[in-house]
Amino acid sequence: MKIINNPSIENQKELLERPLKQRSEVDSAVKDIIQLVQSNGDQALIAFAQQFDKASLSQIKVTAQEIDAATQQVPENLKNAIQTAYDNIYKFHKASYTVDYPVVETMPGMTCWRKSLPIQKVGLYVPGGSAPLFSTVLMLAIPAKIAGNEQVVLCSPTNSDGDINPVVLYTAHLCGVTDIYKVGGAQAIAAMTYGTATVPAVHKIFGPGNAFVTRAKELAQQQGVAIDMPAGPSEVLVIADESARPDFVAADLLAQAEHGHDSQVILLTNSLSLANAVNEELEIQMNTLSRKQTAQLALENSKTIVLSSIEECITWSDIYAPEHLIINTKDAESTANQIKVAGSIFIGAYTCESLGDYASGTNHTLPTYGYARNYSGVSVDSFVNKVTYQKATDIGIKNLGPAVEIMAAAEGLDAHKNAVTIRLNSFKNNN
């Protein structure tokens, strides 16, 4: 991995740039896919399955029999591991979620409160391809289950035999998802946006994906369908000092690099000797990976930046706004408390990103590409609407009404003023 030692602040923006996306090519392709799904519905989905997945589909919806068969294929030790992850994720998300908020009496007779109501229809996208992410099912379906969404739709691509990965189906079933469809890519997002004869339209779409999926989600927003967040290729930034073990740091960088060739990993350190040692470990560990080629390509987009202090590393990290931030320093907790921008933070030498990706309890659906500056990771709150309530008694409108009359008149909104005045006058008439 390229090492940049003591760079000037003038080079900061260039050094922290993400890999460029071929936006124009992606945009054109995605718009064509959306148009075909709009026009041809299920027929377009079946044609795309043949084109992209080499699968001949006779039906799009997964049957109960297919789910039962998939369950039989999952080894017991994997089922047990998934159950451990399920329990931790459920525990954390349930504890972090507030359904009802306190009723606040803002003045005598005037009360206000807030309540969480589940979004009625949500869509979950689970990537397939070379690494079917059944862990993403846990991260999306468990919060949906806690939120109590009326309908949960899950779309995922198939293999060439027309089957969704059995572990994805098993995990979806464990989480209570029954509406599962054999649709991948931008066409899945289009189907959940507009609906087809088989796939229902939803109100909000969740889940990671490649540049085509991401662009389709962005376009879905223009049609009034909400999305969890704009997200691009996955990324990790590691802050480490001379106390860090080079093999730990290298392992963390490679764990992220194997996600995809467009992933990016960044190491910020105040130790040139650590930087060199990490590079040596990268070469050693790289040769043990089944996805070695993918990791190598990702490392071409990546770099180690050696700075003068950990404080400077913190500043650079906040500017980068990483999806995942691993802090492997002497006083990691103190360093973590100084961070202002990140999607998810992993504190200390033993807290590898893999724990959060799978089973610690937090969510791995996180803002990438710098969106951690203004977006949060997925939680149960992502699956609900926060509705406010207010209630005025006769005492309440008497106390508050005159102020509202004055304000409405000042804005020239006579009907607003009259809605108050007519009620205040009713008390005079009753006397």
Beta strands, then each sheet from edge to edge (+ up, - down):
strand 1: 2-5
strand 2: 104-107
strand 3: 110-118
strand 4: 121-125
strand 5: 151-156
strand 6: 179-182
strand 7: 204-206
strand 8: 226-227
strand 9: 235-240
strand 10: 264-269
strand 11: 303-306
strand 12: 324-328
strand 13: 344-347
strand 14: 384-392
sheet 1: 1+ 11+ 10+ 9+ 12+ 13+
sheet 2: 2+ 3- 14+
sheet 3: 6+ 5+ 4+ 7+ 8+
end
